[in-house]
């Protein structure tokens, strides 16, 4: 599975079951998509 991060969003590429599992995993850590994107950008800048 591949995960592409852009300033305005995220692109998940893979099989449907892989994407569903990844979304479930991140749903436990973040309240929304915007929180997820912001945390990824913070990790890249550090």
URMO-V976866 format. One record per residue. N is the residue number from 1. RES is the residue in three letters. SS is DSSP state (h for helix, s for strand, l for the rest). Layout:
N | RES | SS
N | RES | SS
This chain:
1 | UNK | l
2 | UNK | s
3 | UNK | s
4 | UNK | s
5 | UNK | s
6 | UNK | l
7 | UNK | l
8 | UNK | l
9 | UNK | l
10 | UNK | s
11 | UNK | s
12 | UNK | s
13 | UNK | s
14 | UNK | l
15 | UNK | l
16 | UNK | h
17 | UNK | h
18 | UNK | h
19 | UNK | h
20 | UNK | h
21 | UNK | h
22 | UNK | h
23 | UNK | h
24 | UNK | h
25 | UNK | h
26 | UNK | h
27 | UNK | h
28 | UNK | h
29 | UNK | h
30 | UNK | l
31 | UNK | l
32 | UNK | l
33 | UNK | h
34 | UNK | h
35 | UNK | h
36 | UNK | h
37 | UNK | h
38 | UNK | h
39 | UNK | h
40 | UNK | h
41 | UNK | h
42 | UNK | h
43 | UNK | h
44 | UNK | h
45 | UNK | h
46 | UNK | l
